[in-house]
Amino acid sequence: MKSLVDNARSFTTHVAERAKEFHALEAGQSPEVLFIACSDSRVVPSLITGARPGELFELRTAGNIVPAYSGSRPSAETATIEYAVRALGVRDVIVCGHSHCGAVNALVGGGALSGLPAVRGWLEHAAGRPETTALLSPDLAEAVQRHAVAQLERLYEHPCVAERLEAGTLAAHAWYYEVHTGAVRAYQGAYCVVINL
């Protein structure tokens, strides 16, 4: 905690050097991208994308799970998606899975969740167990990639997303981030490397 406090103090001290950038933020936000990622501490959307404050609207959930749409039982995730798409008018949505994901590991490997009833319940929101055609690797690459695509497909069921996709004013993407290499892959029928950090 001490290092975080020290960095916060340093940040506050040096904020005057970037005063113009921060003053511009008080006028409101107009991010272009909704970035849906896992809550895992190794996944840092602004680090991965190089985004500055105000450029990404983030939704972080365990396992980057997009719950099925339910108009009668709205969730925080659904509200965040709707706000980003309808109120903020983002142009792109990225669902980003990552290697070594504990949630996907629990989904495919049936990890011991007896002491984690809330986690077990949350994983029930996933779009099923990701199918894999190969033996599970330690980084769970194939399973995580399939899981991210399943969450992307779940996103299409949200009315606000479906409307904008049909109108051609929104694009949706699935990404896979390797925490051990920094590589990012984008899905286009298959995953291909788009950037190496």
Wavefront OBJ file of the C-alpha trace (Angstrom):
o trace
v 0.000 0.000 0.000
v 2.870 2.365 0.759
v 4.064 2.381 -2.851
v 0.533 3.228 -4.028
v 0.293 6.121 -1.574
v 3.738 7.358 -2.598
v 2.761 7.239 -6.266
v -0.498 9.080 -5.554
v 1.472 11.828 -3.806
v 3.908 12.044 -6.711
v 1.040 12.089 -9.200
v -0.663 14.938 -7.329
v 2.608 16.883 -7.179
v 3.206 16.572 -10.931
v -0.390 17.134 -12.020
v 0.327 20.849 -12.536
v 2.574 19.882 -15.450
v -0.476 18.360 -17.165
v -3.044 20.883 -15.911
v -4.479 21.588 -19.370
v -5.155 17.885 -19.987
v -6.921 17.467 -16.649
v -8.951 20.676 -16.924
v -10.342 19.446 -20.244
v -11.787 16.417 -18.419
v -14.100 18.531 -16.267
v -16.221 19.358 -19.325
v -17.356 15.712 -19.484
v -16.359 12.496 -21.150
v -16.601 11.310 -24.724
v -14.801 7.966 -24.914
v -14.768 6.212 -28.261
v -14.444 2.686 -26.856
v -16.160 0.537 -24.242
v -13.470 -1.875 -23.037
v -14.847 -4.976 -21.283
v -12.084 -6.793 -19.445
v -11.496 -9.157 -16.573
v -10.965 -7.737 -13.088
v -7.574 -9.498 -12.982
v -4.920 -7.090 -11.683
v -2.535 -8.088 -14.492
v -4.907 -6.688 -17.114
v -4.554 -2.898 -17.389
v -6.638 -1.569 -20.314
v -4.894 1.806 -20.538
v -1.500 0.065 -20.570
v -2.602 -2.353 -23.289
v -4.149 0.354 -25.485
v -2.101 3.424 -24.558
v -5.363 5.243 -23.822
v -5.289 8.588 -22.043
v -7.849 9.645 -19.407
v -11.271 9.979 -21.023
v -10.569 7.709 -24.010
v -11.841 4.369 -22.623
v -15.068 3.572 -20.802
v -14.249 0.430 -18.825
v -16.328 -2.469 -17.591
v -14.337 -4.879 -15.424
v -15.915 -8.167 -14.378
v -14.515 -11.468 -13.145
v -13.851 -13.423 -16.332
v -14.888 -10.481 -18.570
v -18.364 -12.011 -18.460
v -21.180 -10.225 -20.275
v -24.416 -11.385 -18.627
v -27.366 -12.304 -20.838
v -29.670 -9.338 -21.388
v -32.727 -9.198 -19.163
v -34.985 -6.171 -19.290
v -36.761 -7.309 -16.128
v -33.588 -7.847 -14.093
v -31.048 -5.195 -15.045
v -27.519 -5.586 -13.758
v -24.650 -3.159 -13.254
v -22.982 -4.684 -16.308
v -26.075 -4.167 -18.473
v -26.419 -0.590 -17.216
v -22.763 0.122 -18.022
v -23.110 -1.287 -21.543
v -26.314 0.664 -22.178
v -24.838 3.920 -20.854
v -21.688 3.553 -22.964
v -23.604 2.712 -26.145
v -26.648 4.987 -25.824
v -25.579 7.929 -23.652
v -21.875 8.184 -24.519
v -22.187 6.942 -28.078
v -19.025 4.844 -28.121
v -18.081 3.682 -31.613
v -16.419 0.418 -30.638
v -16.782 -2.251 -27.958
v -13.887 -4.567 -27.129
v -14.308 -7.732 -25.083
v -10.799 -8.613 -23.917
v -9.953 -12.020 -22.482
v -6.528 -12.825 -21.068
v -4.180 -15.748 -20.600
v -4.049 -17.554 -17.265
v -7.630 -16.476 -16.452
v -8.865 -17.927 -13.160
v -12.525 -17.642 -14.162
v -12.011 -19.542 -17.419
v -9.891 -22.087 -15.563
v -12.813 -22.665 -13.186
v -15.220 -22.958 -16.134
v -13.189 -25.504 -18.101
v -11.487 -27.289 -15.249
v -14.257 -27.185 -12.695
v -11.936 -25.514 -10.186
v -12.710 -25.814 -6.485
v -15.180 -23.039 -5.736
v -16.796 -24.474 -2.612
v -15.452 -21.608 -0.507
v -16.420 -19.016 -3.123
v -20.207 -19.153 -3.524
v -20.455 -15.662 -5.049
v -17.793 -16.527 -7.636
v -19.533 -19.815 -8.422
v -22.839 -17.940 -8.841
v -21.230 -15.300 -11.050
v -19.683 -17.923 -13.322
v -23.184 -19.232 -13.955
v -23.631 -15.999 -15.977
v -20.962 -17.161 -18.424
v -22.075 -18.291 -21.853
v -21.361 -21.906 -20.999
v -18.139 -23.855 -20.750
v -15.727 -22.857 -23.543
v -15.242 -25.793 -25.894
v -11.638 -26.677 -26.666
v -10.227 -28.945 -29.331
v -6.818 -29.366 -27.713
v -5.419 -30.268 -24.335
v -5.567 -27.329 -21.952
v -2.350 -25.354 -21.924
v -1.212 -23.572 -18.741
v -2.147 -20.214 -20.265
v -5.599 -21.540 -21.327
v -5.179 -19.727 -24.644
v -7.764 -21.537 -26.732
v -10.356 -21.705 -23.950
v -9.971 -18.007 -23.108
v -10.181 -17.014 -26.777
v -13.376 -19.015 -27.271
v -14.766 -17.579 -24.030
v -14.120 -13.999 -25.227
v -15.936 -14.721 -28.500
v -18.864 -16.224 -26.560
v -19.076 -13.049 -24.460
v -18.962 -10.950 -27.634
v -21.877 -12.955 -29.024
v -23.725 -12.440 -25.735
v -23.150 -8.703 -26.142
v -25.021 -8.799 -29.480
v -28.180 -9.790 -27.557
v -28.282 -6.425 -25.757
v -30.866 -4.291 -27.600
v -28.766 -1.116 -27.500
v -25.837 -2.971 -29.074
v -27.972 -4.780 -31.665
v -29.575 -1.481 -32.759
v -26.233 0.260 -33.257
v -24.633 -2.737 -34.991
v -27.558 -2.909 -37.409
v -27.288 0.837 -38.061
v -23.564 0.443 -38.751
v -22.631 2.968 -36.059
v -20.971 0.492 -33.707
v -18.321 -2.174 -34.157
v -17.638 -4.982 -31.687
v -14.359 -6.859 -31.250
v -12.900 -9.754 -29.255
v -9.283 -9.496 -28.099
v -6.959 -11.884 -26.324
v -4.143 -10.510 -24.142
v -1.175 -12.626 -23.052
v -0.155 -11.459 -19.583
v 3.201 -13.245 -19.850
v 4.278 -11.682 -23.178
v 2.218 -8.521 -23.655
v 0.957 -9.763 -27.031
v -2.557 -8.777 -28.069
v -4.556 -10.717 -30.653
v -7.786 -9.630 -32.331
v -10.491 -12.045 -33.464
v -11.435 -12.014 -37.150
v -12.722 -15.527 -37.657
v -9.521 -16.585 -35.876
v -7.108 -14.784 -33.586
v -4.223 -12.994 -35.257
v -1.511 -10.933 -33.607
v -2.191 -7.222 -33.978
v 0.337 -5.725 -31.596
v 3.157 -6.731 -29.304
v 3.823 -4.551 -26.281
l 1 2 3 4 5 6 7 8 9 10 11 12 13 14 15 16 17 18 19 20 21 22 23 24 25 26 27 28 29 30 31 32 33 34 35 36 37 38 39 40 41 42 43 44 45 46 47 48 49 50 51 52 53 54 55 56 57 58 59 60 61 62 63 64 65 66 67 68 69 70 71 72 73 74 75 76 77 78 79 80 81 82 83 84 85 86 87 88 89 90 91 92 93 94 95 96 97 98 99 100 101 102 103 104 105 106 107 108 109 110 111 112 113 114 115 116 117 118 119 120 121 122 123 124 125 126 127 128 129 130 131 132 133 134 135 136 137 138 139 140 141 142 143 144 145 146 147 148 149 150 151 152 153 154 155 156 157 158 159 160 161 162 163 164 165 166 167 168 169 170 171 172 173 174 175 176 177 178 179 180 181 182 183 184 185 186 187 188 189 190 191 192 193 194 195 196 197
